[in-house]
Amino acid sequence: MILISSIKGIKKEKYMSEQKFECAFIYVAGGVDPQKARARIESDEINMNVVGCSTYEQAEQIAREMVAKGCTALELCAGFGNDGIARIQKAVGPEIAVGAVKFDFHPAMGFKSGDIYFS
């Protein structure tokens, strides 16, 4: 099967094989142990890895680990502020797609940005 996508007007073809699309969702919250806060959700087309952490530094390590396992897309929770998102992108490089759910002020963090909460 051929998947055709367009990013910024550039048409790309990706030849899909039996290999599933590997991706990850990383969330950050105080007191989360990244060795315990893990799940893998499999479907016919994708494998979604979910990992929690309690610091940006842990998130950078997890992001690199997920890329090493074959993830080409990372989604970050709303707890990551702009600095946190940039740190993850820098940790994995420009060839990995990094996206984020976004709150400027997260309600679970006392309406603060993750950049303030985790610094």
Phi and psi restraints in degrees (range 20) as a CNS / XPLOR table:
assign (resid 1 and name C) (resid 2 and name N)
       (resid 2 and name CA) (resid 2 and name C) 1.0 -110.9 20.0 2
assign (resid 2 and name N) (resid 2 and name CA)
       (resid 2 and name C) (resid 3 and name N) 1.0 127.0 20.0 2
assign (resid 2 and name C) (resid 3 and name N)
       (resid 3 and name CA) (resid 3 and name C) 1.0 -104.0 20.0 2
assign (resid 3 and name N) (resid 3 and name CA)
       (resid 3 and name C) (resid 4 and name N) 1.0 125.3 20.0 2
assign (resid 3 and name C) (resid 4 and name N)
       (resid 4 and name CA) (resid 4 and name C) 1.0 -112.2 20.0 2
assign (resid 4 and name N) (resid 4 and name CA)
       (resid 4 and name C) (resid 5 and name N) 1.0 126.0 20.0 2
assign (resid 4 and name C) (resid 5 and name N)
       (resid 5 and name CA) (resid 5 and name C) 1.0 -129.0 20.0 2
assign (resid 5 and name N) (resid 5 and name CA)
       (resid 5 and name C) (resid 6 and name N) 1.0 158.3 20.0 2
assign (resid 5 and name C) (resid 6 and name N)
       (resid 6 and name CA) (resid 6 and name C) 1.0 -125.6 20.0 2
assign (resid 6 and name N) (resid 6 and name CA)
       (resid 6 and name C) (resid 7 and name N) 1.0 120.9 20.0 2
assign (resid 6 and name C) (resid 7 and name N)
       (resid 7 and name CA) (resid 7 and name C) 1.0 -119.3 20.0 2
assign (resid 7 and name N) (resid 7 and name CA)
       (resid 7 and name C) (resid 8 and name N) 1.0 118.0 20.0 2
assign (resid 7 and name C) (resid 8 and name N)
       (resid 8 and name CA) (resid 8 and name C) 1.0 50.7 20.0 2
assign (resid 8 and name N) (resid 8 and name CA)
       (resid 8 and name C) (resid 9 and name N) 1.0 43.3 20.0 2
assign (resid 8 and name C) (resid 9 and name N)
       (resid 9 and name CA) (resid 9 and name C) 1.0 78.2 20.0 2
assign (resid 9 and name N) (resid 9 and name CA)
       (resid 9 and name C) (resid 10 and name N) 1.0 1.4 20.0 2
assign (resid 9 and name C) (resid 10 and name N)
       (resid 10 and name CA) (resid 10 and name C) 1.0 -99.7 20.0 2
assign (resid 10 and name N) (resid 10 and name CA)
       (resid 10 and name C) (resid 11 and name N) 1.0 120.0 20.0 2
assign (resid 10 and name C) (resid 11 and name N)
       (resid 11 and name CA) (resid 11 and name C) 1.0 -83.1 20.0 2
assign (resid 11 and name N) (resid 11 and name CA)
       (resid 11 and name C) (resid 12 and name N) 1.0 129.7 20.0 2
assign (resid 11 and name C) (resid 12 and name N)
       (resid 12 and name CA) (resid 12 and name C) 1.0 -125.9 20.0 2
assign (resid 12 and name N) (resid 12 and name CA)
       (resid 12 and name C) (resid 13 and name N) 1.0 141.6 20.0 2
assign (resid 12 and name C) (resid 13 and name N)
       (resid 13 and name CA) (resid 13 and name C) 1.0 -110.3 20.0 2
assign (resid 13 and name N) (resid 13 and name CA)
       (resid 13 and name C) (resid 14 and name N) 1.0 132.5 20.0 2
assign (resid 13 and name C) (resid 14 and name N)
       (resid 14 and name CA) (resid 14 and name C) 1.0 -122.9 20.0 2
assign (resid 14 and name N) (resid 14 and name CA)
       (resid 14 and name C) (resid 15 and name N) 1.0 123.4 20.0 2
assign (resid 14 and name C) (resid 15 and name N)
       (resid 15 and name CA) (resid 15 and name C) 1.0 -85.4 20.0 2
assign (resid 15 and name N) (resid 15 and name CA)
       (resid 15 and name C) (resid 16 and name N) 1.0 113.2 20.0 2
assign (resid 15 and name C) (resid 16 and name N)
       (resid 16 and name CA) (resid 16 and name C) 1.0 -86.4 20.0 2
assign (resid 16 and name N) (resid 16 and name CA)
       (resid 16 and name C) (resid 17 and name N) 1.0 133.6 20.0 2
assign (resid 16 and name C) (resid 17 and name N)
       (resid 17 and name CA) (resid 17 and name C) 1.0 -118.4 20.0 2
assign (resid 17 and name N) (resid 17 and name CA)
       (resid 17 and name C) (resid 18 and name N) 1.0 -157.7 20.0 2
assign (resid 17 and name C) (resid 18 and name N)
       (resid 18 and name CA) (resid 18 and name C) 1.0 -69.7 20.0 2
assign (resid 18 and name N) (resid 18 and name CA)
       (resid 18 and name C) (resid 19 and name N) 1.0 -16.3 20.0 2
assign (resid 18 and name C) (resid 19 and name N)
       (resid 19 and name CA) (resid 19 and name C) 1.0 -74.1 20.0 2
assign (resid 19 and name N) (resid 19 and name CA)
       (resid 19 and name C) (resid 20 and name N) 1.0 134.2 20.0 2
assign (resid 19 and name C) (resid 20 and name N)
       (resid 20 and name CA) (resid 20 and name C) 1.0 -83.1 20.0 2
assign (resid 20 and name N) (resid 20 and name CA)
       (resid 20 and name C) (resid 21 and name N) 1.0 157.1 20.0 2
assign (resid 20 and name C) (resid 21 and name N)
       (resid 21 and name CA) (resid 21 and name C) 1.0 -73.2 20.0 2
assign (resid 21 and name N) (resid 21 and name CA)
       (resid 21 and name C) (resid 22 and name N) 1.0 124.7 20.0 2
assign (resid 21 and name C) (resid 22 and name N)
       (resid 22 and name CA) (resid 22 and name C) 1.0 -100.4 20.0 2
assign (resid 22 and name N) (resid 22 and name CA)
       (resid 22 and name C) (resid 23 and name N) 1.0 128.3 20.0 2
assign (resid 22 and name C) (resid 23 and name N)
       (resid 23 and name CA) (resid 23 and name C) 1.0 -145.2 20.0 2
assign (resid 23 and name N) (resid 23 and name CA)
       (resid 23 and name C) (resid 24 and name N) 1.0 170.4 20.0 2
assign (resid 23 and name C) (resid 24 and name N)
       (resid 24 and name CA) (resid 24 and name C) 1.0 -143.0 20.0 2
assign (resid 24 and name N) (resid 24 and name CA)
       (resid 24 and name C) (resid 25 and name N) 1.0 148.3 20.0 2
assign (resid 24 and name C) (resid 25 and name N)
       (resid 25 and name CA) (resid 25 and name C) 1.0 -115.7 20.0 2
assign (resid 25 and name N) (resid 25 and name CA)
       (resid 25 and name C) (resid 26 and name N) 1.0 123.6 20.0 2
assign (resid 25 and name C) (resid 26 and name N)
       (resid 26 and name CA) (resid 26 and name C) 1.0 -115.3 20.0 2
assign (resid 26 and name N) (resid 26 and name CA)
       (resid 26 and name C) (resid 27 and name N) 1.0 127.2 20.0 2
assign (resid 26 and name C) (resid 27 and name N)
       (resid 27 and name CA) (resid 27 and name C) 1.0 -119.0 20.0 2
assign (resid 27 and name N) (resid 27 and name CA)
       (resid 27 and name C) (resid 28 and name N) 1.0 153.1 20.0 2
assign (resid 27 and name C) (resid 28 and name N)
       (resid 28 and name CA) (resid 28 and name C) 1.0 -126.6 20.0 2
assign (resid 28 and name N) (resid 28 and name CA)
       (resid 28 and name C) (resid 29 and name N) 1.0 130.1 20.0 2
assign (resid 28 and name C) (resid 29 and name N)
       (resid 29 and name CA) (resid 29 and name C) 1.0 -159.1 20.0 2
assign (resid 29 and name N) (resid 29 and name CA)
       (resid 29 and name C) (resid 30 and name N) 1.0 148.4 20.0 2
assign (resid 29 and name C) (resid 30 and name N)
       (resid 30 and name CA) (resid 30 and name C) 1.0 -58.2 20.0 2
assign (resid 30 and name N) (resid 30 and name CA)
       (resid 30 and name C) (resid 31 and name N) 1.0 139.2 20.0 2
assign (resid 30 and name C) (resid 31 and name N)
       (resid 31 and name CA) (resid 31 and name C) 1.0 76.9 20.0 2
assign (resid 31 and name N) (resid 31 and name CA)
       (resid 31 and name C) (resid 32 and name N) 1.0 10.6 20.0 2
assign (resid 31 and name C) (resid 32 and name N)
       (resid 32 and name CA) (resid 32 and name C) 1.0 -87.3 20.0 2
assign (resid 32 and name N) (resid 32 and name CA)
       (resid 32 and name C) (resid 33 and name N) 1.0 131.8 20.0 2
assign (resid 32 and name C) (resid 33 and name N)
       (resid 33 and name CA) (resid 33 and name C) 1.0 -96.0 20.0 2
assign (resid 33 and name N) (resid 33 and name CA)
       (resid 33 and name C) (resid 34 and name N) 1.0 111.8 20.0 2
assign (resid 33 and name C) (resid 34 and name N)
       (resid 34 and name CA) (resid 34 and name C) 1.0 -65.2 20.0 2
assign (resid 34 and name N) (resid 34 and name CA)
       (resid 34 and name C) (resid 35 and name N) 1.0 -16.1 20.0 2
assign (resid 34 and name C) (resid 35 and name N)
       (resid 35 and name CA) (resid 35 and name C) 1.0 -79.4 20.0 2
assign (resid 35 and name N) (resid 35 and name CA)
       (resid 35 and name C) (resid 36 and name N) 1.0 -24.3 20.0 2
assign (resid 35 and name C) (resid 36 and name N)
       (resid 36 and name CA) (resid 36 and name C) 1.0 -101.9 20.0 2
assign (resid 36 and name N) (resid 36 and name CA)
       (resid 36 and name C) (resid 37 and name N) 1.0 -33.5 20.0 2
assign (resid 36 and name C) (resid 37 and name N)
       (resid 37 and name CA) (resid 37 and name C) 1.0 -86.5 20.0 2
assign (resid 37 and name N) (resid 37 and name CA)
       (resid 37 and name C) (resid 38 and name N) 1.0 74.2 20.0 2
assign (resid 37 and name C) (resid 38 and name N)
       (resid 38 and name CA) (resid 38 and name C) 1.0 -140.7 20.0 2
assign (resid 38 and name N) (resid 38 and name CA)
       (resid 38 and name C) (resid 39 and name N) 1.0 144.7 20.0 2
assign (resid 38 and name C) (resid 39 and name N)
       (resid 39 and name CA) (resid 39 and name C) 1.0 -151.3 20.0 2
assign (resid 39 and name N) (resid 39 and name CA)
       (resid 39 and name C) (resid 40 and name N) 1.0 157.1 20.0 2
assign (resid 39 and name C) (resid 40 and name N)
       (resid 40 and name CA) (resid 40 and name C) 1.0 -132.1 20.0 2
assign (resid 40 and name N) (resid 40 and name CA)
       (resid 40 and name C) (resid 41 and name N) 1.0 122.0 20.0 2
assign (resid 40 and name C) (resid 41 and name N)
       (resid 41 and name CA) (resid 41 and name C) 1.0 -111.6 20.0 2
assign (resid 41 and name N) (resid 41 and name CA)
       (resid 41 and name C) (resid 42 and name N) 1.0 117.4 20.0 2
assign (resid 41 and name C) (resid 42 and name N)
       (resid 42 and name CA) (resid 42 and name C) 1.0 -106.6 20.0 2
assign (resid 42 and name N) (resid 42 and name CA)
       (resid 42 and name C) (resid 43 and name N) 1.0 142.8 20.0 2
assign (resid 42 and name C) (resid 43 and name N)
       (resid 43 and name CA) (resid 43 and name C) 1.0 -135.0 20.0 2
assign (resid 43 and name N) (resid 43 and name CA)
       (resid 43 and name C) (resid 44 and name N) 1.0 -175.0 20.0 2
assign (resid 43 and name C) (resid 44 and name N)
       (resid 44 and name CA) (resid 44 and name C) 1.0 -65.2 20.0 2
assign (resid 44 and name N) (resid 44 and name CA)
       (resid 44 and name C) (resid 45 and name N) 1.0 -30.4 20.0 2
assign (resid 44 and name C) (resid 45 and name N)
       (resid 45 and name CA) (resid 45 and name C) 1.0 -113.3 20.0 2
assign (resid 45 and name N) (resid 45 and name CA)
       (resid 45 and name C) (resid 46 and name N) 1.0 -25.0 20.0 2
assign (resid 45 and name C) (resid 46 and name N)
       (resid 46 and name CA) (resid 46 and name C) 1.0 -135.3 20.0 2
assign (resid 46 and name N) (resid 46 and name CA)
       (resid 46 and name C) (resid 47 and name N) 1.0 157.3 20.0 2
assign (resid 46 and name C) (resid 47 and name N)
       (resid 47 and name CA) (resid 47 and name C) 1.0 -117.6 20.0 2
assign (resid 47 and name N) (resid 47 and name CA)
       (resid 47 and name C) (resid 48 and name N) 1.0 116.2 20.0 2
assign (resid 47 and name C) (resid 48 and name N)
       (resid 48 and name CA) (resid 48 and name C) 1.0 -102.5 20.0 2
assign (resid 48 and name N) (resid 48 and name CA)
       (resid 48 and name C) (resid 49 and name N) 1.0 118.0 20.0 2
assign (resid 48 and name C) (resid 49 and name N)
       (resid 49 and name CA) (resid 49 and name C) 1.0 -96.4 20.0 2
assign (resid 49 and name N) (resid 49 and name CA)
       (resid 49 and name C) (resid 50 and name N) 1.0 129.4 20.0 2
assign (resid 49 and name C) (resid 50 and name N)
       (resid 50 and name CA) (resid 50 and name C) 1.0 -117.4 20.0 2
assign (resid 50 and name N) (resid 50 and name CA)
       (resid 50 and name C) (resid 51 and name N) 1.0 125.4 20.0 2
assign (resid 50 and name C) (resid 51 and name N)
       (resid 51 and name CA) (resid 51 and name C) 1.0 -137.9 20.0 2
assign (resid 51 and name N) (resid 51 and name CA)
       (resid 51 and name C) (resid 52 and name N) 1.0 133.5 20.0 2
assign (resid 51 and name C) (resid 52 and name N)
       (resid 52 and name CA) (resid 52 and name C) 1.0 -103.3 20.0 2
assign (resid 52 and name N) (resid 52 and name CA)
       (resid 52 and name C) (resid 53 and name N) 1.0 155.9 20.0 2
assign (resid 52 and name C) (resid 53 and name N)
       (resid 53 and name CA) (resid 53 and name C) 1.0 -150.7 20.0 2
assign (resid 53 and name N) (resid 53 and name CA)
       (resid 53 and name C) (resid 54 and name N) 1.0 170.2 20.0 2
assign (resid 53 and name C) (resid 54 and name N)
       (resid 54 and name CA) (resid 54 and name C) 1.0 -116.5 20.0 2
assign (resid 54 and name N) (resid 54 and name CA)
       (resid 54 and name C) (resid 55 and name N) 1.0 -1.4 20.0 2
assign (resid 54 and name C) (resid 55 and name N)
       (resid 55 and name CA) (resid 55 and name C) 1.0 -144.6 20.0 2
assign (resid 55 and name N) (resid 55 and name CA)
       (resid 55 and name C) (resid 56 and name N) 1.0 160.5 20.0 2
assign (resid 55 and name C) (resid 56 and name N)
       (resid 56 and name CA) (resid 56 and name C) 1.0 -63.0 20.0 2
assign (resid 56 and name N) (resid 56 and name CA)
       (resid 56 and name C) (resid 57 and name N) 1.0 -37.6 20.0 2
assign (resid 56 and name C) (resid 57 and name N)
       (resid 57 and name CA) (resid 57 and name C) 1.0 -60.3 20.0 2
assign (resid 57 and name N) (resid 57 and name CA)
       (resid 57 and name C) (resid 58 and name N) 1.0 -44.6 20.0 2
assign (resid 57 and name C) (resid 58 and name N)
       (resid 58 and name CA) (resid 58 and name C) 1.0 -62.2 20.0 2
assign (resid 58 and name N) (resid 58 and name CA)
       (resid 58 and name C) (resid 59 and name N) 1.0 -40.2 20.0 2
assign (resid 58 and name C) (resid 59 and name N)
       (resid 59 and name CA) (resid 59 and name C) 1.0 -62.0 20.0 2
assign (resid 59 and name N) (resid 59 and name CA)
       (resid 59 and name C) (resid 60 and name N) 1.0 -38.8 20.0 2
assign (resid 59 and name C) (resid 60 and name N)
       (resid 60 and name CA) (resid 60 and name C) 1.0 -62.2 20.0 2
assign (resid 60 and name N) (resid 60 and name CA)
       (resid 60 and name C) (resid 61 and name N) 1.0 -43.0 20.0 2
assign (resid 60 and name C) (resid 61 and name N)
       (resid 61 and name CA) (resid 61 and name C) 1.0 -64.2 20.0 2
assign (resid 61 and name N) (resid 61 and name CA)
       (resid 61 and name C) (resid 62 and name N) 1.0 -43.2 20.0 2
assign (resid 61 and name C) (resid 62 and name N)
       (resid 62 and name CA) (resid 62 and name C) 1.0 -64.4 20.0 2
assign (resid 62 and name N) (resid 62 and name CA)
       (resid 62 and name C) (resid 63 and name N) 1.0 -41.9 20.0 2
assign (resid 62 and name C) (resid 63 and name N)
       (resid 63 and name CA) (resid 63 and name C) 1.0 -59.6 20.0 2
assign (resid 63 and name N) (resid 63 and name CA)
       (resid 63 and name C) (resid 64 and name N) 1.0 -45.6 20.0 2
assign (resid 63 and name C) (resid 64 and name N)
       (resid 64 and name CA) (resid 64 and name C) 1.0 -63.6 20.0 2
assign (resid 64 and name N) (resid 64 and name CA)
       (resid 64 and name C) (resid 65 and name N) 1.0 -39.6 20.0 2
assign (resid 64 and name C) (resid 65 and name N)
       (resid 65 and name CA) (resid 65 and name C) 1.0 -61.8 20.0 2
assign (resid 65 and name N) (resid 65 and name CA)
       (resid 65 and name C) (resid 66 and name N) 1.0 -43.5 20.0 2
assign (resid 65 and name C) (resid 66 and name N)
       (resid 66 and name CA) (resid 66 and name C) 1.0 -65.5 20.0 2
assign (resid 66 and name N) (resid 66 and name CA)
       (resid 66 and name C) (resid 67 and name N) 1.0 -39.3 20.0 2
assign (resid 66 and name C) (resid 67 and name N)
       (resid 67 and name CA) (resid 67 and name C) 1.0 -64.1 20.0 2
assign (resid 67 and name N) (resid 67 and name CA)
       (resid 67 and name C) (resid 68 and name N) 1.0 -41.6 20.0 2
assign (resid 67 and name C) (resid 68 and name N)
       (resid 68 and name CA) (resid 68 and name C) 1.0 -62.0 20.0 2
assign (resid 68 and name N) (resid 68 and name CA)
       (resid 68 and name C) (resid 69 and name N) 1.0 -27.8 20.0 2
assign (resid 68 and name C) (resid 69 and name N)
       (resid 69 and name CA) (resid 69 and name C) 1.0 -85.3 20.0 2
assign (resid 69 and name N) (resid 69 and name CA)
       (resid 69 and name C) (resid 70 and name N) 1.0 1.3 20.0 2
assign (resid 69 and name C) (resid 70 and name N)
       (resid 70 and name CA) (resid 70 and name C) 1.0 106.4 20.0 2
assign (resid 70 and name N) (resid 70 and name CA)
       (resid 70 and name C) (resid 71 and name N) 1.0 3.8 20.0 2
assign (resid 70 and name C) (resid 71 and name N)
       (resid 71 and name CA) (resid 71 and name C) 1.0 -72.2 20.0 2
assign (resid 71 and name N) (resid 71 and name CA)
       (resid 71 and name C) (resid 72 and name N) 1.0 131.4 20.0 2
assign (resid 71 and name C) (resid 72 and name N)
       (resid 72 and name CA) (resid 72 and name C) 1.0 -111.6 20.0 2
assign (resid 72 and name N) (resid 72 and name CA)
       (resid 72 and name C) (resid 73 and name N) 1.0 -0.6 20.0 2
assign (resid 72 and name C) (resid 73 and name N)
       (resid 73 and name CA) (resid 73 and name C) 1.0 -141.2 20.0 2
assign (resid 73 and name N) (resid 73 and name CA)
       (resid 73 and name C) (resid 74 and name N) 1.0 133.6 20.0 2
assign (resid 73 and name C) (resid 74 and name N)
       (resid 74 and name CA) (resid 74 and name C) 1.0 -124.3 20.0 2
assign (resid 74 and name N) (resid 74 and name CA)
       (resid 74 and name C) (resid 75 and name N) 1.0 131.6 20.0 2
assign (resid 74 and name C) (resid 75 and name N)
       (resid 75 and name CA) (resid 75 and name C) 1.0 -112.5 20.0 2
assign (resid 75 and name N) (resid 75 and name CA)
       (resid 75 and name C) (resid 76 and name N) 1.0 131.5 20.0 2
assign (resid 75 and name C) (resid 76 and name N)
       (resid 76 and name CA) (resid 76 and name C) 1.0 -108.3 20.0 2
assign (resid 76 and name N) (resid 76 and name CA)
       (resid 76 and name C) (resid 77 and name N) 1.0 145.7 20.0 2
assign (resid 76 and name C) (resid 77 and name N)
       (resid 77 and name CA) (resid 77 and name C) 1.0 -72.9 20.0 2
assign (resid 77 and name N) (resid 77 and name CA)
       (resid 77 and name C) (resid 78 and name N) 1.0 172.0 20.0 2
assign (resid 77 and name C) (resid 78 and name N)
       (resid 78 and name CA) (resid 78 and name C) 1.0 -69.8 20.0 2
assign (resid 78 and name N) (resid 78 and name CA)
       (resid 78 and name C) (resid 79 and name N) 1.0 -9.7 20.0 2
assign (resid 78 and name C) (resid 79 and name N)
       (resid 79 and name CA) (resid 79 and name C) 1.0 -70.2 20.0 2
assign (resid 79 and name N) (resid 79 and name CA)
       (resid 79 and name C) (resid 80 and name N) 1.0 -17.2 20.0 2
assign (resid 79 and name C) (resid 80 and name N)
       (resid 80 and name CA) (resid 80 and name C) 1.0 -82.2 20.0 2
assign (resid 80 and name N) (resid 80 and name CA)
       (resid 80 and name C) (resid 81 and name N) 1.0 123.3 20.0 2
assign (resid 80 and name C) (resid 81 and name N)
       (resid 81 and name CA) (resid 81 and name C) 1.0 -82.5 20.0 2
assign (resid 81 and name N) (resid 81 and name CA)
       (resid 81 and name C) (resid 82 and name N) 1.0 -175.2 20.0 2
assign (resid 81 and name C) (resid 82 and name N)
       (resid 82 and name CA) (resid 82 and name C) 1.0 -59.8 20.0 2
assign (resid 82 and name N) (resid 82 and name CA)
       (resid 82 and name C) (resid 83 and name N) 1.0 -40.6 20.0 2
assign (resid 82 and name C) (resid 83 and name N)
       (resid 83 and name CA) (resid 83 and name C) 1.0 -64.5 20.0 2
assign (resid 83 and name N) (resid 83 and name CA)
       (resid 83 and name C) (resid 84 and name N) 1.0 -41.2 20.0 2
assign (resid 83 and name C) (resid 84 and name N)
       (resid 84 and name CA) (resid 84 and name C) 1.0 -62.7 20.0 2
assign (resid 84 and name N) (resid 84 and name CA)
       (resid 84 and name C) (resid 85 and name N) 1.0 -42.5 20.0 2
assign (resid 84 and name C) (resid 85 and name N)
       (resid 85 and name CA) (resid 85 and name C) 1.0 -62.1 20.0 2
assign (resid 85 and name N) (resid 85 and name CA)
       (resid 85 and name C) (resid 86 and name N) 1.0 -45.0 20.0 2
assign (resid 85 and name C) (resid 86 and name N)
       (resid 86 and name CA) (resid 86 and name C) 1.0 -62.9 20.0 2
assign (resid 86 and name N) (resid 86 and name CA)
       (resid 86 and name C) (resid 87 and name N) 1.0 -38.8 20.0 2
assign (resid 86 and name C) (resid 87 and name N)
       (resid 87 and name CA) (resid 87 and name C) 1.0 -63.0 20.0 2
assign (resid 87 and name N) (resid 87 and name CA)
       (resid 87 and name C) (resid 88 and name N) 1.0 -40.8 20.0 2
assign (resid 87 and name C) (resid 88 and name N)
       (resid 88 and name CA) (resid 88 and name C) 1.0 -67.4 20.0 2
assign (resid 88 and name N) (resid 88 and name CA)
       (resid 88 and name C) (resid 89 and name N) 1.0 -44.1 20.0 2
assign (resid 88 and name C) (resid 89 and name N)
       (resid 89 and name CA) (resid 89 and name C) 1.0 -59.7 20.0 2
assign (resid 89 and name N) (resid 89 and name CA)
       (resid 89 and name C) (resid 90 and name N) 1.0 -43.1 20.0 2
assign (resid 89 and name C) (resid 90 and name N)
       (resid 90 and name CA) (resid 90 and name C) 1.0 -64.4 20.0 2
assign (resid 90 and name N) (resid 90 and name CA)
       (resid 90 and name C) (resid 91 and name N) 1.0 -38.2 20.0 2
assign (resid 90 and name C) (resid 91 and name N)
       (resid 91 and name CA) (resid 91 and name C) 1.0 -65.4 20.0 2
assign (resid 91 and name N) (resid 91 and name CA)
       (resid 91 and name C) (resid 92 and name N) 1.0 -34.0 20.0 2
assign (resid 91 and name C) (resid 92 and name N)
       (resid 92 and name CA) (resid 92 and name C) 1.0 -103.7 20.0 2
assign (resid 92 and name N) (resid 92 and name CA)
       (resid 92 and name C) (resid 93 and name N) 1.0 -14.6 20.0 2
assign (resid 92 and name C) (resid 93 and name N)
       (resid 93 and name CA) (resid 93 and name C) 1.0 93.0 20.0 2
assign (resid 93 and name N) (resid 93 and name CA)
       (resid 93 and name C) (resid 94 and name N) 1.0 163.4 20.0 2
assign (resid 93 and name C) (resid 94 and name N)
       (resid 94 and name CA) (resid 94 and name C) 1.0 -71.0 20.0 2
assign (resid 94 and name N) (resid 94 and name CA)
       (resid 94 and name C) (resid 95 and name N) 1.0 -16.6 20.0 2
assign (resid 94 and name C) (resid 95 and name N)
       (resid 95 and name CA) (resid 95 and name C) 1.0 -80.6 20.0 2
assign (resid 95 and name N) (resid 95 and name CA)
       (resid 95 and name C) (resid 96 and name N) 1.0 -8.9 20.0 2
assign (resid 95 and name C) (resid 96 and name N)
       (resid 96 and name CA) (resid 96 and name C) 1.0 -99.9 20.0 2
assign (resid 96 and name N) (resid 96 and name CA)
       (resid 96 and name C) (resid 97 and name N) 1.0 131.1 20.0 2
assign (resid 96 and name C) (resid 97 and name N)
       (resid 97 and name CA) (resid 97 and name C) 1.0 -75.3 20.0 2
assign (resid 97 and name N) (resid 97 and name CA)
       (resid 97 and name C) (resid 98 and name N) 1.0 122.6 20.0 2
assign (resid 97 and name C) (resid 98 and name N)
       (resid 98 and name CA) (resid 98 and name C) 1.0 -120.9 20.0 2
assign (resid 98 and name N) (resid 98 and name CA)
       (resid 98 and name C) (resid 99 and name N) 1.0 121.7 20.0 2
assign (resid 98 and name C) (resid 99 and name N)
       (resid 99 and name CA) (resid 99 and name C) 1.0 -124.4 20.0 2
assign (resid 99 and name N) (resid 99 and name CA)
       (resid 99 and name C) (resid 100 and name N) 1.0 168.1 20.0 2
assign (resid 99 and name C) (resid 100 and name N)
       (resid 100 and name CA) (resid 100 and name C) 1.0 -148.9 20.0 2
assign (resid 100 and name N) (resid 100 and name CA)
       (resid 100 and name C) (resid 101 and name N) 1.0 140.1 20.0 2
assign (resid 100 and name C) (resid 101 and name N)
       (resid 101 and name CA) (resid 101 and name C) 1.0 -73.6 20.0 2
assign (resid 101 and name N) (resid 101 and name CA)
       (resid 101 and name C) (resid 102 and name N) 1.0 144.1 20.0 2
assign (resid 101 and name C) (resid 102 and name N)
       (resid 102 and name CA) (resid 102 and name C) 1.0 -133.1 20.0 2
assign (resid 102 and name N) (resid 102 and name CA)
       (resid 102 and name C) (resid 103 and name N) 1.0 124.1 20.0 2
assign (resid 102 and name C) (resid 103 and name N)
       (resid 103 and name CA) (resid 103 and name C) 1.0 -120.8 20.0 2
assign (resid 103 and name N) (resid 103 and name CA)
       (resid 103 and name C) (resid 104 and name N) 1.0 134.0 20.0 2
assign (resid 103 and name C) (resid 104 and name N)
       (resid 104 and name CA) (resid 104 and name C) 1.0 -70.7 20.0 2
assign (resid 104 and name N) (resid 104 and name CA)
       (resid 104 and name C) (resid 105 and name N) 1.0 -33.6 20.0 2
assign (resid 104 and name C) (resid 105 and name N)
       (resid 105 and name CA) (resid 105 and name C) 1.0 -135.6 20.0 2
assign (resid 105 and name N) (resid 105 and name CA)
       (resid 105 and name C) (resid 106 and name N) 1.0 109.1 20.0 2
assign (resid 105 and name C) (resid 106 and name N)
       (resid 106 and name CA) (resid 106 and name C) 1.0 -77.8 20.0 2
assign (resid 106 and name N) (resid 106 and name CA)
       (resid 106 and name C) (resid 107 and name N) 1.0 126.5 20.0 2
assign (resid 106 and name C) (resid 107 and name N)
       (resid 107 and name CA) (resid 107 and name C) 1.0 -64.1 20.0 2
assign (resid 107 and name N) (resid 107 and name CA)
       (resid 107 and name C) (resid 108 and name N) 1.0 -28.4 20.0 2
assign (resid 107 and name C) (resid 108 and name N)
       (resid 108 and name CA) (resid 108 and name C) 1.0 -80.1 20.0 2
assign (resid 108 and name N) (resid 108 and name CA)
       (resid 108 and name C) (resid 109 and name N) 1.0 -6.2 20.0 2
assign (resid 108 and name C) (resid 109 and name N)
       (resid 109 and name CA) (resid 109 and name C) 1.0 -117.8 20.0 2
assign (resid 109 and name N) (resid 109 and name CA)
       (resid 109 and name C) (resid 110 and name N) 1.0 34.3 20.0 2
assign (resid 109 and name C) (resid 110 and name N)
       (resid 110 and name CA) (resid 110 and name C) 1.0 64.4 20.0 2
assign (resid 110 and name N) (resid 110 and name CA)
       (resid 110 and name C) (resid 111 and name N) 1.0 30.8 20.0 2
assign (resid 110 and name C) (resid 111 and name N)
       (resid 111 and name CA) (resid 111 and name C) 1.0 58.9 20.0 2
assign (resid 111 and name N) (resid 111 and name CA)
       (resid 111 and name C) (resid 112 and name N) 1.0 39.0 20.0 2
assign (resid 111 and name C) (resid 112 and name N)
       (resid 112 and name CA) (resid 112 and name C) 1.0 -113.2 20.0 2
assign (resid 112 and name N) (resid 112 and name CA)
       (resid 112 and name C) (resid 113 and name N) 1.0 157.5 20.0 2
assign (resid 112 and name C) (resid 113 and name N)
       (resid 113 and name CA) (resid 113 and name C) 1.0 -74.2 20.0 2
assign (resid 113 and name N) (resid 113 and name CA)
       (resid 113 and name C) (resid 114 and name N) 1.0 150.1 20.0 2
assign (resid 113 and name C) (resid 114 and name N)
       (resid 114 and name CA) (resid 114 and name C) 1.0 -58.0 20.0 2
assign (resid 114 and name N) (resid 114 and name CA)
       (resid 114 and name C) (resid 115 and name N) 1.0 -29.0 20.0 2
assign (resid 114 and name C) (resid 115 and name N)
       (resid 115 and name CA) (resid 115 and name C) 1.0 -62.9 20.0 2
assign (resid 115 and name N) (resid 115 and name CA)
       (resid 115 and name C) (resid 116 and name N) 1.0 -33.7 20.0 2
assign (resid 115 and name C) (resid 116 and name N)
       (resid 116 and name CA) (resid 116 and name C) 1.0 -82.9 20.0 2
assign (resid 116 and name N) (resid 116 and name CA)
       (resid 116 and name C) (resid 117 and name N) 1.0 -45.3 20.0 2
assign (resid 116 and name C) (resid 117 and name N)
       (resid 117 and name CA) (resid 117 and name C) 1.0 -62.9 20.0 2
assign (resid 117 and name N) (resid 117 and name CA)
       (resid 117 and name C) (resid 118 and name N) 1.0 -39.2 20.0 2
assign (resid 117 and name C) (resid 118 and name N)
       (resid 118 and name CA) (resid 118 and name C) 1.0 -102.5 20.0 2
assign (resid 118 and name N) (resid 118 and name CA)
       (resid 118 and name C) (resid 119 and name N) 1.0 11.4 20.0 2
